[in-house]
Amino acid sequence: MVRGRRSPGIRNGLIILVAVLACLLAACQGAASPALSTQPARSTSPAGFVSVVLGIYSGRADPGWTLSADQASTLDAMLAALPLQVTTPPVGGLGYHGFIIQRAGSTLVAYLGSIAPAGEGSRAGQMDPARSVERFLLGTGRAHLDAVEIAAVEAVLP
């Protein structure tokens, strides 16, 4: 072996190791509690791409859909009108466990009158005691949900 050169086996092993470490780091950052901030995550573009997932199942894919530009703007206006609060949002179990709002660079969870970045522990979020955001998101998803899924959410909305 020439000094300063690695064999292809070692080089490939290092490439795989770096790839695995990068994946683990990304997974840890996604699962870690977001830093406590005074502002919740928000889109910089009110009409930007927004997808919604209804958290309802365990062991099978949850239903999801994309909001129209008008629906995304309405959602952003609703979020802007809600008060900020540092809180520990509720966490769901089996059955309905919230709406996941995804857009580039941010994920929010709307559940039981709380809208907060995904994660665990205390963080800045918004309180929605009337659960208007959850009702709005259910309305936007009616064409994508079956009657049982709609009924499961309606059963927990006041």
C-alpha positions as CSV (number, residue, x, y, z in Angstrom):
1,M,0.0,0.0,0.0
2,V,1.3,3.4,-0.9
3,R,1.7,5.8,2.0
4,G,-1.1,8.4,2.2
5,R,-3.5,6.4,0.1
6,R,-6.3,4.4,1.6
7,S,-7.6,1.2,0.1
8,P,-11.0,1.3,-1.7
9,G,-12.5,-0.8,1.1
10,I,-11.5,1.7,3.8
11,R,-12.6,4.7,1.7
12,N,-16.0,3.1,1.0
13,G,-16.3,2.3,4.7
14,L,-15.6,5.9,5.6
15,I,-18.2,7.1,3.1
16,I,-20.8,4.9,4.6
17,L,-19.9,5.9,8.1
18,V,-20.2,9.6,7.2
19,A,-23.6,9.0,5.6
20,V,-24.9,7.1,8.6
21,L,-23.7,9.8,11.0
22,A,-25.3,12.5,8.8
23,C,-28.6,10.6,8.9
24,L,-28.4,10.1,12.7
25,L,-27.7,13.8,13.2
26,A,-30.6,14.8,11.1
27,A,-32.9,12.4,12.9
28,C,-31.7,13.6,16.3
29,Q,-32.2,17.2,15.3
30,G,-35.8,16.4,14.1
31,A,-36.7,14.6,17.3
32,A,-35.0,17.1,19.7
33,S,-37.0,19.6,21.4
34,P,-37.0,22.9,19.5
35,A,-35.3,25.8,21.3
36,L,-37.6,27.9,23.3
37,S,-38.3,31.0,21.3
38,T,-40.7,33.9,21.6
39,Q,-42.2,33.3,18.2
40,P,-43.8,30.2,16.8
41,A,-42.7,28.9,13.4
42,R,-44.4,30.7,10.6
43,S,-44.2,30.8,6.9
44,T,-42.4,33.7,5.3
45,S,-44.8,33.3,2.4
46,P,-48.5,33.3,3.4
47,A,-49.5,31.6,0.2
48,G,-46.6,29.1,0.3
49,F,-47.0,25.3,-0.1
50,V,-48.7,23.9,2.9
51,S,-49.6,20.3,3.5
52,V,-51.8,18.9,6.2
53,V,-51.8,15.4,7.7
54,L,-54.6,14.2,10.0
55,G,-53.0,12.3,12.8
56,I,-55.5,9.5,13.4
57,Y,-53.9,6.1,12.8
58,S,-51.3,3.8,14.3
59,G,-49.7,1.3,12.0
60,R,-51.0,2.7,8.8
61,A,-50.6,5.9,6.8
62,D,-52.5,9.0,8.0
63,P,-54.5,10.9,5.4
64,G,-53.1,14.1,4.0
65,W,-53.8,16.9,1.5
66,T,-52.4,20.1,0.3
67,L,-54.0,23.5,1.0
68,S,-54.8,25.8,-1.9
69,A,-53.2,29.3,-1.9
70,D,-56.4,30.8,-0.5
71,Q,-56.6,28.2,2.2
72,A,-53.0,28.7,3.2
73,S,-53.5,32.5,3.4
74,T,-56.6,32.0,5.6
75,L,-54.7,29.6,7.9
76,D,-51.9,32.1,8.2
77,A,-54.4,34.9,9.1
78,M,-55.9,32.6,11.7
79,L,-52.6,31.8,13.2
80,A,-51.5,35.5,13.3
81,A,-54.7,36.3,15.3
82,L,-54.0,33.7,18.0
83,P,-52.2,34.7,21.2
84,L,-48.7,33.4,21.9
85,Q,-48.0,31.4,25.0
86,V,-45.1,29.3,26.3
87,T,-46.7,26.0,27.0
88,T,-46.3,22.2,27.0
89,P,-48.8,21.2,24.3
90,P,-50.9,18.1,24.8
91,V,-49.8,14.9,23.2
92,G,-52.3,12.5,21.7
93,G,-52.4,8.7,21.9
94,L,-54.5,6.3,19.9
95,G,-57.2,7.8,17.6
96,Y,-57.3,11.4,16.7
97,H,-54.0,13.1,17.8
98,G,-54.0,16.4,15.8
99,F,-53.4,18.0,12.5
100,I,-49.8,18.3,11.3
101,I,-49.2,21.4,9.3
102,Q,-46.1,21.2,7.2
103,R,-44.4,23.8,5.1
104,A,-40.8,24.4,4.1
105,G,-38.8,24.8,7.3
106,S,-41.6,24.3,9.8
107,T,-44.0,21.8,11.2
108,L,-46.8,22.8,13.5
109,V,-49.3,20.5,15.3
110,A,-52.8,21.7,16.0
111,Y,-54.3,19.6,18.8
112,L,-56.8,20.2,21.6
113,G,-56.7,24.0,21.2
114,S,-53.0,24.3,21.0
115,I,-50.8,25.0,18.0
116,A,-47.1,24.5,18.5
117,P,-44.0,23.4,16.7
118,A,-43.6,19.6,16.7
119,G,-41.5,18.3,19.5
120,E,-41.5,17.6,23.2
121,G,-41.4,19.9,26.2
122,S,-42.2,23.5,26.7
123,R,-42.1,25.8,23.8
124,A,-43.7,28.9,22.3
125,G,-47.0,28.1,20.8
126,Q,-50.5,29.5,20.3
127,M,-53.7,28.9,22.2
128,D,-56.9,28.3,20.3
129,P,-59.5,27.5,22.9
130,A,-62.3,27.6,20.3
131,R,-60.3,25.2,18.2
132,S,-61.0,27.2,15.1
133,V,-57.8,26.1,13.4
134,E,-58.7,22.4,13.9
135,R,-62.2,23.0,12.6
136,F,-60.8,24.9,9.6
137,L,-58.3,22.1,8.8
138,L,-61.1,19.5,9.1
139,G,-63.1,21.5,6.6
140,T,-60.2,21.7,4.1
141,G,-59.8,17.9,4.3
142,R,-63.4,16.8,3.9
143,A,-62.8,15.8,0.3
144,H,-59.8,13.7,1.3
145,L,-61.3,12.0,4.4
146,D,-63.9,9.3,4.8
147,A,-66.9,9.5,7.0
148,V,-65.3,7.5,9.9
149,E,-62.2,9.8,10.0
150,I,-64.4,12.9,9.9
151,A,-66.6,11.5,12.7
152,A,-63.6,10.7,14.9
153,V,-62.4,14.3,14.8
154,E,-65.9,15.8,15.2
155,A,-66.4,13.6,18.3
156,V,-63.6,15.5,20.1
157,L,-64.4,19.0,18.9
158,P,-66.6,21.0,21.3
